[in-house]
Amino acid sequence: MKKNPDHIFDELLVLKSQAGDRDALGFLVKRWHQKLLRQANRHLFNTEISKDVVQECWQVIINGIDSLKEPSKFGVWALTITSRKSIDWIRKKQTSRNRVEDDKAAQIEYASEYENEKEDKLNAISEALLKLPTDQRIVLSMFYLESYSIADIASILSLPIGTIKSRLYHSREHLKKLIIN
């Protein structure tokens, strides 16, 4: 992934954090907290649960930041932790109730939060996104809204690059059908 000023700044913050600078770590948390919340919410469709999961993620990130060998990969690393923790939460809760994505109230809450973050022009797209299967929606959101490369998405979701490419293609086709109709 081409380094932009934000990536370079994040890398610097990670290096300073690894050197023991608590202010740098605090600033890193401020810069990444909302991104991690969005990532968790893509899986969980529930803001409160997402907040709890992200708190767990921050514990893992803070405890493991010293062992991060490639500070330039902080974003991918943090989002991977968030995705895995979110999926773990779903797996734990699946035995006691239906999947969170089947909860219509959670989908409505997610839709309203998602629409508030985006311009009015994106309402039709965001509504169509909610109708996509979870795996397609996550890949599209990460690729187009968060600007992650296919390789980074594959790394974050622990899937082969070919699978990500295929999901992107099929989700775009599915999205086109939903928007046109």
N, C-alpha and C positions, 0 to 999 in steps of 0.2 A: 504494500500500500504506500502510495506517495505521501511523504511527510508534509503536512501543512503546519502552520504556526501553532495550532492547538495541540497537535500530536507532539511537536517538539517541546512545548510548554509542559505537557503532561509527563513527558520523559524526564524533563528537568526536575519536576516535582517528585517523581518517583525516586530519582537519584538522591535528591535532598532528604527525602523520607528515609531512605535506606541508610543515610549518613546520620540519622537521628534528629532531623529537623521536624519537630512536632507541628509547627506552623505550616510547613509544606504539606504534611499529611492532612491537616485540617482543610487546607485549600483544595487538595485533591478530592477529599470527600465532598466538599461543596460543589466542585465541578462535575462530579460523576454521579451524585446521588439520584438526581432526576432521571438520568439515562438508565440506571439500574432499576429504578422503580418502573419505568416504561417497559423494560425487558421482562421483569417479573409479571407485570400486568398483562403482557401479551400471552403469557401462559396461564395465569390464574384468574383473570377477569374480576378481580376483587382488590380494591385499593388497600383495605385494611390488612388483608392477608399478605399482599405484596409488600407492604411496609414492614411487616414482621419478618418475611423472608429476606428482604434486603438488609435488615439489621443483622441477621445471621451471616449474610454474605460479607458485610463489612467486618465482622469479627474474623472471618476466615482471611479476608484480604489484608487486614491490618496485621494479623499474626503471621501471614505468609509473605508480606511484601519484601522482607529482607532476602528471601530465597528466590525472588523473581530475577532470573538471569538476564532477560532481555527487557529492560525498562520500556523500550519502544512498543512492546506488546501488552502494556498494562490494560488498555481498553478491551482487547480481545480476551485477555485473562480474566478480567473482572466480569465481563458479560458471560463468559463460559461458566464461571462460578455461579452467577445469578440464574442462568438457564438450568443448570444442574440442580441447584437448590430448589427451584420452582418445580421442576419435574419430580424431585424427591418428595416434595410436599404433596403433589397430586397423587403419587403412588401410595403414600401413607394414608391419604383420605379416601382413596378409591374403594378400599375394602368396606368402609362404613357408610358410604353414600355414592350416588352417581357422580360421574366426572363433573368438575366445576363448570366446564363449558356448557353443560346441559342446563344449568341454572339460568333461566330466562332473566331473572332480576339482575343477576351479575352481568349478563350481556348488555342489558339496557344501561346499567351504570357505566360499564366500559365504553359503550357507544357515546354517551353524553360527555364523559371526560375526554374521550378521543376527539370528538367534534369541537369541543371548546378550545382545544390546543391548536387546531388548524383553521385556516381561513375558510370563509363561507363557500368558496369555490370547490373545496375538497369534501363537502358534505356527501355528495353522491358517491364519491369514491370510498369514503370511510364507511358508509352504510353497506356498500358492496363488499368491502373488506371483511366486515363482520359476518357476512354470509359465506365467506370462504372457509374451507377446513382450516383448523388451527395450524397445521404444518405449512400450508401455503401462505397463510396470513403472516406468520412469523418471518418467513423468508422474504416476502415482499416488503414488509415493514423495515426489516434490517437493511435490505439492499437499497430501497428508494428513500426511506425517511431518515435512516441513520447513516447512509452512505458507506456501508461496509462492503468490502470486496467479496467476491464469491469464495475466495480462499479463506478469508476471515470468518465468514458465516459458517463455512464447513468446519472450521476449527472450533468455533463457539458452540455449534450444535452437535459436534462429534459425528459428522456425517461425511461421506465421500463428496468430493467436488462435483462429480457427475450427478449425484442425487440432488445437490443444490441447484445445478443448472436445469435439471429436469423439472424440479419443483417451481423454479422461476418461470420456465416456459409454460407449464400447465396452469400456474396461478394467474399469469397474464392473460392467457386464453379464457380462463374461467371468469376473470374480472371483466374482460371485454363483454362477454355475454351478459353478465349481471348489470353492467352499466347501460348497455344498449337496450335491454328489455325494460 
